[in-house]
Amino acid sequence: AQSVAQPEDQVNVAEGNPLTVKCTYSVSGNPYLFWYVQYPNRGLQFLLKYITGDNLVKGSYGFEAEFNKSQTSFHLKKPSALVSDSALYFCAVRDGAADNRLAFGKGNQVVVIP
Amino acid sequence: NAGVTQTPKFQVLKTGQSMTLQCAQDMNHEYMSWYRQDPGMGLRLIHYSVGAGITDQGEVPNGYNVSRSTTEDFPLRLLSAAPSQTSVYFCASSYFRQDTGELFFGEGSRLTVL
């Protein structure tokens, strides 16, 4: 079964500094990887995904993520954090095209300090 | 564009009561799913469906029933509510077996069982 680990509970970063949220995954087949963001009292919003191709994928709101197959990682990054980036971030994985079930990590609270 | 619509947004039940959380999507998605979100545990899959008339269990199915009589609707039934079912419930949908694969989420239903 597929699974995701997000090792940090909370990430604190000063506004304007680079932001990194870590994610490692486990899957038996080809990994399809996703990042979602959740603002307070809202549903999850899709940020970006890796299916195949270039290991660096770009998504919404200036976020990007790097797929590393040897380290089974898919870390989310943003070069310059904004206060409005403060939210809960989830990494998720599915086992290729045949299985739509997404397994989510426990989430990382990002706090951007003005 | 309504997307994924969940009702009710808030509900308080007494132990032993039953209720149904409604979910409807207008994107003609074959795949629909229910997750529960609990602090520190991320999102856990309850039940899912790959099309009308087809449902299957996820990671935490006990105490919940689902049915899929139409493509649009995927209700979640709590048979006899327990305090352990206090949670935020999310319905999500996507196209089935396509590389796009990202889930579209509803705004959530917050359930409290006393």
Interface residues (C-beta under 8 A of the other chain):
Chain A: V4 Q6 D9 Y32 F34 Y36 N41 R42 G43 L44 Q45 F46 K49 I51 T52 F90 R94 A97 A98 N100 R101 L102 A103 F104 G105 K106 G107
Chain B: V4 Y31 S33 Y35 G40 M41 G42 L43 R44 L45 Y48 V50 G58 F90 A92 S94 F96 R97 Q98 D99 G101 E102 L103 F104 F105 G106 E107 G108
